[in-house]
């Protein structure tokens, strides 16, 4: 894990590991027989169908993309901070249940077979509120939406769960920047002032931000 900001790869790894906790073989068994990453074209339903064939119920994690917060891709902060780039990383989880017994059995489930709604709920319980070190301002994974994705009645029922995590990008350090010299005040140094008392859930609390402006 990076010292300050969670990277794209670290966020995806944390979400995927939390999703793997919903497998039926996990220490606390979940509803899924198959959990994996998915990098296919999300607009091609046939590709998703092939990825889950014979693997039900299944959950496939896909990286949807990222968008920046604030005007012109920068989020300004108080306290003399320079503009900081914060990204919203969005992920999709395709939840698929295969059942030929009809809509009720597929959506609500039967004995020994969880339905699509229960499976989607398991995904949300695993991911929403997930704390990942390095998210912006101590944020957590947030829910965007849940909606039907592909319904092939009497065959396969897929729901889409979308989540989002916010993270800042490490500021660029130009090559050849001068090294600080002893006795010379630092300029442009940025940081956080933590509260000595953590939050009720143990998470660190940032009381304020600072940036040196002395020449």
HELIX and SHEET records of a PDB file:
HELIX    1   1 UNK A    8  UNK A   20  1                                  13    
HELIX    2   2 UNK A   45  UNK A   51  1                                   7    
HELIX    3   3 UNK A   71  UNK A   73  5                                   3    
HELIX    4   4 UNK A  103  UNK A  108  1                                   6    
HELIX    5   5 UNK A  116  UNK A  127  1                                  12    
HELIX    6   6 UNK A  136  UNK A  138  5                                   3    
SHEET    1   A 5 UNK A  34  UNK A  37  0                                        
SHEET    2   A 5 UNK A  58  UNK A  68  1                                        
SHEET    3   A 5 UNK A  86  UNK A  98 -1                                        
SHEET    4   A 5 UNK A 156  UNK A 168 -1                                        
SHEET    5   A 5 UNK A 142  UNK A 152 -1                                        
SHEET    1   B 2 UNK A 109  UNK A 110  0                                        
SHEET    2   B 2 UNK A 113  UNK A 114 -1                                        
SHEET    1   C 2 UNK A 190  UNK A 194  0                                        
SHEET    2   C 2 UNK A 206  UNK A 211 -1                                        
END                                                                             
